Amino acid sequence: MKIAEIGNVIQFKDGLKGIVEKVNENSVIVDLTYMSNFRELDLEHKTVVNHKNYQIIEETL
């Protein structure tokens, strides 16, 4: 399993997407405002996702 890095875009939990802002030992902190429908979903701006529960869809260079 590859662990995301800061700036990567990840997908998790039924198609939610976000940009990784911080990498912790067991999880990442993700900025959800990346999604175009963010306001419609009425979510918090950031969330924590365990490394086991996401996949990287866009890597930073």
NUZAVO-303107 format. One record per residue: residue number from 0; residue in one letter; x, y, z of N, C-alpha, C in turn. Coordinates in steps of 0.2 Angstrom, whole numbers, plus 5000, padded with zeros to 4 digits. Example, Ala and Ser with C-alpha at 12.3 -4.5 7.8 and 13.67 -1.06 7.14 Angstrom:
0/a/5066/4972/5039/5062/4978/5039/5066/4984/5039
1/s/5064/4989/5035/5068/4995/5036/5064/5000/5039
This chain:
0/m/5004/4994/5000/5000/5000/5000/5004/5006/5000
1/k/5003/5011/4995/5007/5017/4995/5004/5022/4999
2/i/5008/5026/5003/5005/5031/5007/5005/5038/5004
3/a/5000/5041/5004/4999/5048/5001/5004/5053/5004
4/e/5006/5058/5000/5010/5063/5002/5006/5070/5001
5/i/5009/5075/5005/5006/5081/5004/5005/5084/4997
6/g/4999/5086/4996/4997/5088/4989/4994/5083/4985
7/n/4994/5077/4986/4991/5072/4983/4983/5072/4983
8/v/4980/5070/4978/4973/5070/4978/4971/5063/4979
9/i/4967/5062/4984/4964/5055/4986/4957/5055/4985
10/q/4955/5048/4985/4947/5047/4985/4946/5042/4990
11/f/4940/5043/4993/4939/5039/4999/4931/5039/5000
12/k/4928/5034/5004/4921/5034/5006/4916/5036/5001
13/d/4914/5032/4997/4909/5033/4992/4911/5039/4987
14/g/4917/5040/4985/4919/5045/4980/4921/5052/4982
15/l/4921/5053/4989/4923/5059/4991/4931/5060/4989
16/k/4933/5066/4987/4940/5068/4985/4942/5074/4989
17/g/4949/5074/4990/4952/5079/4994/4959/5079/4993
18/i/4962/5085/4995/4969/5086/4994/4973/5085/5001
19/v/4978/5081/5001/4981/5079/5007/4985/5085/5010
20/e/4984/5087/5016/4987/5093/5019/4992/5091/5024
21/k/4991/5085/5027/4996/5083/5032/4996/5075/5032
22/v/5002/5072/5033/5003/5065/5033/5005/5063/5041
23/n/5000/5059/5044/5002/5057/5051/5004/5049/5050
24/e/5006/5046/5056/5008/5039/5056/5003/5035/5053
25/n/4996/5035/5055/4991/5031/5053/4986/5034/5048
26/s/4986/5040/5047/4981/5044/5043/4984/5050/5040
27/v/4979/5053/5036/4981/5059/5032/4975/5064/5034
28/i/4977/5070/5034/4972/5076/5035/4970/5078/5028
29/v/4964/5079/5026/4962/5080/5019/4958/5086/5019
30/d/4959/5091/5014/4955/5097/5013/4950/5095/5008
31/l/4943/5095/5010/4938/5093/5005/4935/5098/5001
32/t/4938/5104/5001/4935/5110/4997/4938/5109/4990
33/y/4942/5104/4989/4944/5102/4982/4938/5101/4977
34/m/4933/5097/4980/4927/5095/4976/4923/5101/4974
35/s/4921/5100/4968/4917/5106/4965/4910/5106/4968
36/n/4907/5101/4971/4901/5101/4974/4901/5101/4982
37/f/4907/5103/4984/4908/5104/4991/4903/5107/4995
38/r/4901/5113/4993/4895/5117/4997/4889/5113/4997
39/e/4887/5109/4992/4881/5106/4991/4881/5100/4996
40/l/4886/5097/4998/4887/5091/5002/4886/5093/5009
41/d/4887/5099/5011/4887/5101/5018/4892/5098/5023
42/l/4898/5097/5021/4903/5094/5024/4908/5099/5028
43/e/4912/5096/5033/4917/5100/5036/4922/5102/5031
44/h/4926/5107/5032/4932/5108/5027/4937/5103/5027
45/k/4939/5100/5032/4944/5095/5033/4941/5089/5036
46/t/4945/5083/5035/4943/5077/5038/4950/5073/5039
47/v/4949/5068/5043/4955/5063/5044/4953/5056/5041
48/v/4958/5053/5037/4956/5047/5033/4962/5042/5035
49/n/4961/5036/5037/4966/5031/5039/4969/5029/5032
50/h/4975/5027/5032/4979/5025/5026/4976/5019/5023
51/k/4972/5015/5026/4969/5009/5023/4963/5011/5019
52/n/4960/5017/5020/4953/5019/5018/4953/5024/5012
53/y/4959/5024/5008/4959/5029/5003/4963/5026/4997
54/q/4962/5029/4991/4967/5028/4986/4969/5034/4983
55/i/4975/5034/4980/4978/5040/4977/4976/5041/4970
56/i/4973/5046/4968/4971/5047/4961/4975/5052/4957
57/e/4979/5056/4961/4983/5061/4957/4989/5063/4962
58/e/4995/5061/4959/5001/5063/4963/5004/5069/4961
59/t/5007/5072/4966/5011/5079/4965/5018/5077/4962
60/l/5021/5081/4959/5028/5080/4956/5033/5082/4961
